[in-house]
């Protein structure tokens, strides 16, 4: 059994504070390392496409091993692979670079995370295809849901997760796209302390669930780069439905609006002011891992992912 798992034996309760710090350090240290390395590998070739005097490389492969050790977590290791490529036969200053990113991390505590994402642009950006797949067994903290006082509800939980997300957009006008999004989320083998807050609050989906939904989507993308934007505008709006025929008891609808604006800072090389507004509104019987939450590396950094978890989210950041 992984050493970071919660024990159901009361005599081991005194070890939990050490267990929490152990798992939190594994998760965030490895995730942060991988995230920063991926940005380093792909930011240069992707941003270079927007500088006319730099010639594109048609294909770039960037593998990198990852090794991690801590007295608390012991050994963690893995690797990442970033691939940048062009879908045009000849040099094209209009078509954006496509990319594929894959990463795998594993710890001696038998925890793992296999994450993949791809974004492909057809010639002259007429079509955009984005695919995300994540298969993981990694512990995380649960802080309750629909509560303004999450700290007392802190509980270490673990589960297997399979997430699939496919997006297809077709250009209907310059930089304006319409398309369809498919999303699948499968949570299973959920385990936690029987005296913890997950068992106490029993949020929807606390014993595992599967949901499958489709969403028509609309997007405007006028950023100068998708990975490292310095100017431009981005908007994405979608309305998804997860019918009971596909999602069982957890049938719900979701509306998402993501708006971003980037302003270059005059007199400061590579200086950028970035603004973002994100709305995530849900109705129906929404399982807790598909509710709106804050935190992590994408929205309202500084909060643990899921520290606040509600059906609806209105977030702004700069």
Order of alpha helices (4+ residues) and beta strands (2+ residues): alpha-beta-beta-beta-beta-beta-beta-beta-beta-alpha-beta-beta-alpha-beta-beta-beta-beta-beta
